[in-house]
Amino acid sequence: MRCPLFKVVASISIISVIGIAQTKPSVKRGVRPVFVTASRLAASCQDWAAVLYPYGHPLRDEETVNVTQEQIAHAAGCEMYILGVADQKMEPGFGSHYRPLASKLAEIKALIDTFLKYVKDHPEQEDFAASTLLSEAEKIIVKTQKQ
């Protein structure tokens, strides 16, 4: 039996190949191609806490959870998308010549919770790119931390 994460990785690989092969799309001004909508990411992120943050803290090695393979795949897809967006945002500051430092996104739970609330509160934006609404969620977190 294949791991549910295999489906996620295979899907991401296929999307990456398709994205690389495409030329710049001809779209009208003010129209943006969207690969992952906010509603699609929100659906995956609904399972994130149950799988990876079930007891009010990140799941520890000795802890277990009773979840389905589908929930695991959703949680993994959610987290990998968010980490990919975070990686991409660092690119302008570091360029392509750097020594990598393995890192964790410390506030991922707050970011996911804020993102899910934002999508719920703004259904008119559910077809926007998930990355756009993740940026809005980050702004809310930063604003809240400054208060």
C-alpha positions as CSV (number, residue, x, y, z in Angstrom):
1,M,0.0,0.0,0.0
2,R,1.3,3.4,-0.9
3,C,1.6,6.1,1.7
4,P,-0.9,8.9,1.3
5,L,1.9,11.4,1.3
6,F,3.0,9.7,-2.0
7,K,-0.1,11.1,-3.6
8,V,0.6,14.6,-2.3
9,V,4.3,14.5,-3.5
10,A,3.3,13.0,-6.9
11,S,0.7,15.7,-7.3
12,I,3.2,18.4,-6.4
13,S,5.8,17.0,-8.8
14,I,3.3,16.9,-11.7
15,I,2.2,20.5,-10.9
16,S,5.9,21.6,-10.8
17,V,6.6,20.1,-14.2
18,I,3.5,21.6,-15.7
19,G,4.4,25.0,-14.2
20,I,7.9,24.9,-15.5
21,A,6.8,23.9,-19.0
22,Q,4.3,26.8,-19.3
23,T,5.2,30.1,-20.8
24,K,3.9,33.3,-19.4
25,P,0.1,33.0,-19.8
26,S,-1.7,35.7,-21.8
27,V,-4.3,37.0,-19.4
28,K,-6.1,40.3,-19.1
29,R,-4.7,43.0,-16.9
30,G,-5.7,42.4,-13.2
31,V,-6.3,38.7,-13.8
32,R,-3.9,36.3,-12.1
33,P,-3.5,32.5,-12.7
34,V,-4.2,30.6,-9.5
35,F,-2.9,27.1,-8.9
36,V,-4.2,26.6,-5.3
37,T,-7.2,28.5,-4.2
38,A,-7.7,29.6,-0.6
39,S,-10.8,27.4,-0.3
40,R,-8.8,24.3,-1.5
41,L,-5.9,25.0,1.0
42,A,-8.5,25.7,3.8
43,A,-10.1,22.3,3.2
44,S,-6.7,20.6,3.6
45,C,-5.7,22.7,6.6
46,Q,-8.9,21.8,8.5
47,D,-7.2,18.5,9.3
48,W,-3.8,19.9,10.2
49,A,-4.4,20.4,13.9
50,A,-6.1,17.0,14.4
51,V,-3.0,15.3,12.9
52,L,0.0,17.4,13.9
53,Y,-1.2,19.5,16.8
54,P,-3.8,17.4,18.5
55,Y,-3.1,18.0,22.2
56,G,-2.4,21.7,22.1
57,H,1.2,21.2,21.2
58,P,3.1,19.7,18.2
59,L,2.7,15.9,18.1
60,R,5.5,14.2,20.0
61,D,7.2,11.0,18.9
62,E,5.7,9.0,21.8
63,E,2.1,10.3,21.1
64,T,-0.4,8.8,18.8
65,V,-3.6,10.1,17.1
66,N,-6.5,8.3,15.7
67,V,-6.8,9.8,12.2
68,T,-7.4,8.6,8.7
69,Q,-4.9,8.4,5.9
70,E,-6.9,11.1,4.1
71,Q,-6.5,13.4,7.1
72,I,-2.7,12.8,7.2
73,A,-2.5,13.6,3.4
74,H,-4.5,16.8,3.9
75,A,-2.4,17.9,6.9
76,A,0.9,17.2,5.0
77,G,-0.4,19.0,1.9
78,C,-1.4,22.0,4.1
79,E,1.9,22.2,5.9
80,M,4.1,21.6,2.8
81,Y,2.2,24.4,0.8
82,I,2.7,26.9,3.7
83,L,6.4,26.0,4.1
84,G,6.9,26.3,0.4
85,V,5.3,29.8,0.4
86,A,7.5,30.7,3.4
87,D,10.7,29.5,1.6
88,Q,9.8,31.5,-1.5
89,K,9.3,34.7,0.5
90,M,12.9,34.3,1.7
91,E,14.3,34.1,-1.8
92,P,14.6,37.8,-2.5
93,G,16.6,38.4,0.7
94,F,19.1,35.6,0.3
95,G,19.3,34.9,-3.5
96,S,20.5,31.6,-4.7
97,H,23.9,31.6,-2.9
98,Y,23.7,30.7,0.8
99,R,24.4,28.1,3.3
100,P,21.1,26.3,4.3
101,L,20.0,26.3,7.9
102,A,17.3,23.7,8.6
103,S,14.4,25.7,10.2
104,K,10.9,25.4,11.5
105,L,8.1,27.9,11.1
106,A,7.6,28.7,14.8
107,E,4.2,30.2,14.3
108,I,2.6,27.7,11.9
109,K,-0.4,27.0,14.2
110,A,-1.2,30.7,14.6
111,L,-0.8,31.2,10.8
112,I,-3.1,28.2,10.0
113,D,-5.7,29.3,12.5
114,T,-5.6,32.9,11.3
115,F,-5.7,31.8,7.6
116,L,-8.7,29.5,8.3
117,K,-10.6,32.3,10.1
118,Y,-9.8,34.8,7.3
119,V,-11.1,32.4,4.6
120,K,-14.3,31.8,6.7
121,D,-14.8,35.6,7.3
122,H,-14.1,36.5,3.6
123,P,-16.0,33.9,1.4
124,E,-15.8,36.4,-1.5
125,Q,-12.1,35.7,-1.6
126,E,-12.2,31.9,-1.5
127,D,-11.1,31.7,-5.2
128,F,-8.1,33.9,-4.6
129,A,-4.6,32.3,-4.5
130,A,-4.0,30.6,-1.2
131,S,-0.7,32.4,-1.0
132,T,-2.5,35.8,-1.2
133,L,-4.7,35.0,1.8
134,L,-1.7,33.5,3.7
135,S,0.0,36.9,3.3
136,E,-3.2,38.6,4.7
137,A,-3.1,36.2,7.7
138,E,0.6,37.0,8.3
139,K,-0.3,40.7,8.3
140,I,-3.0,40.1,10.9
141,I,-0.6,38.2,13.1
142,V,2.1,40.9,12.9
143,K,-0.5,43.6,13.6
144,T,-1.8,41.7,16.6
145,Q,1.7,41.1,18.0
146,K,2.5,44.9,17.8
147,Q,-0.6,45.7,19.9
